[in-house]
Amino acid sequence: MMNFEEPQTVKRTGMIVGYALSYIFFTVMLYTLLFLLKKLPPSWSVIGIVTVTSSVALLGAIIKRLLK
């Protein structure tokens, strides 16, 4: 009998890599947009935007776990 299902480890790895790439893409696009529109505070760098976006992602994960 042949098994055509993907192993769970491949699926999980794909989800983690996809999330990481999406996070990086969103953070870079947000920084670029704020920089071009001159809405970025002068003292901020990419690290400030990473902090904000990771805080939002962490808050979303916490809310998701609380609602389960």
N, C-alpha and C positions, 0 to 999 in steps of 0.2 A: 504494500500500500504506500502511495506517495503522499507526502505531507507538503502542501504548498503554502502553509501559513508562515509568516515571518516570526522569528524568535522574539520574545518580549524584550530582550536586551537590545536588539537592533532598533526596535520601535522606541524604547525609552531613550536611547542615545540620540536618535533622530529628533525626538521632542526637545531634549535639552539643548542640542546644537541649534535647532531652529529658534528656540526661545532666546538663546544668547545672541545669535545673529540679528534677530528682530530688535532686541534691546539696544544693541550697539548702533544699528541703523537709525532707530528712533532717536537715540541720544544725540547722534551726530547731526541729524536733520533739525532737531530742536535747537541745538547750539547754533547751527548755521543760520536758521531763520531768525533767532533772537539777535544774533550778531549783525546780520544784514539790515534788520529793522531798527537797529540801534536801541534795543530794549534791554540789552544785557548790562547789568551794573558794571562799572569800570573795574572793580576789584575782583570780579568773577572770572574763572577760567572754565575749561571743560570739566574740571573736577567738581565745581559747584553744580553744574547741570547733572553730572553723574550722581551726585548726592541726592538731588531733588528727585530724579527719575527712579533711583533705587529705593528711595523712601516711599514713593507712590507704589512701586511694585511690591514692596514688603508689606505695606498696609493692605493692599489688595489680597495678598496671600493670607494674611492674618484674618481678614474679614471672611474669606472663602472657607477657612478652617472653622471659624466660629459658627458659620451658618450651616455646616454639615450636620 
